[in-house]
Amino acid sequence: MEHRDDHKYSANPHASGEPANGQGKGSKRIAPAAKAIRAITAIVVFGIPLVTGTATLLGYGVYKAYKRMTGRS
C-alpha cells in the first residue's frame, strides 16, 4: 500500500487546517463587521416579528378583557 494525502481526496477541501470561510491573513478587520451584520440580521429576522407578535397578542388580550369588563359585545 502506498501512502497518499487523504485531505486531497476528502469531500471537505478545507480539512487541511485552513479556514473554511476563505478568509486568510488580514481578515481580523472583516470578522467584527461580519459579526455585526449577523447580529443585525438576527434582530431583524427574529426580534422584530417576535416583538410585533407579542404586542399584538397582548393588545388582543387587553381588548378582550376590556370588553368583558364593560359588558360590551
C-alpha positions in Angstrom: 0.0 0.0 0.0 1.3 3.4 -0.8 0.8 6.5 1.3 -1.3 9.3 0.0 -2.6 12.6 1.5 -6.1 11.8 2.4 -7.1 15.5 2.7 -6.6 15.9 -1.0 -9.3 13.4 -1.7 -11.7 14.2 1.1 -15.1 15.8 0.5 -14.1 18.8 2.6 -11.4 20.8 0.7 -10.6 22.8 3.8 -9.7 19.9 6.0 -6.0 20.8 5.8 -6.4 23.4 8.6 -7.1 26.5 6.5 -10.3 28.4 7.3 -13.4 27.2 5.7 -14.8 30.7 5.1 -12.0 31.5 2.7 -10.6 34.3 4.8 -6.9 34.1 5.3 -4.4 36.5 6.9 -5.6 40.1 7.3 -9.2 39.2 8.0 -9.2 40.5 11.5 -11.0 43.7 10.4 -13.6 41.8 8.5 -14.6 39.4 11.3 -16.2 42.1 13.6 -18.1 43.6 10.7 -19.4 40.2 9.7 -20.4 39.6 13.3 -22.2 42.9 13.4 -24.1 42.1 10.2 -25.1 38.7 11.6 -26.4 40.3 14.8 -28.4 43.0 12.9 -29.8 40.4 10.6 -30.8 38.2 13.6 -32.5 41.1 15.2 -34.4 42.0 12.1 -35.4 38.4 11.2 -36.3 37.2 14.7 -36.6 40.2 17.0 -39.0 42.5 15.1 -41.6 39.8 14.4 -41.3 38.5 17.9 -41.9 41.9 19.5 -44.7 42.7 17.0 -46.4 39.3 17.6 -46.1 39.7 21.4 -47.6 43.2 21.3 -50.4 42.0 19.1 -51.4 39.1 21.3 -51.1 41.3 24.4 -53.2 44.0 22.9 -55.8 41.5 21.8 -55.9 40.1 25.3 -56.4 43.5 26.9 -59.1 44.3 24.3 -61.0 41.1 25.1 -60.6 41.7 28.9 -61.9 45.3 28.5 -64.9 44.1 26.5 -65.7 41.5 29.2 -65.4 44.1 32.0 -67.6 46.7 30.3 -70.1 44.1 29.1 -70.0 45.2 25.5 -70.1 42.6 22.8 
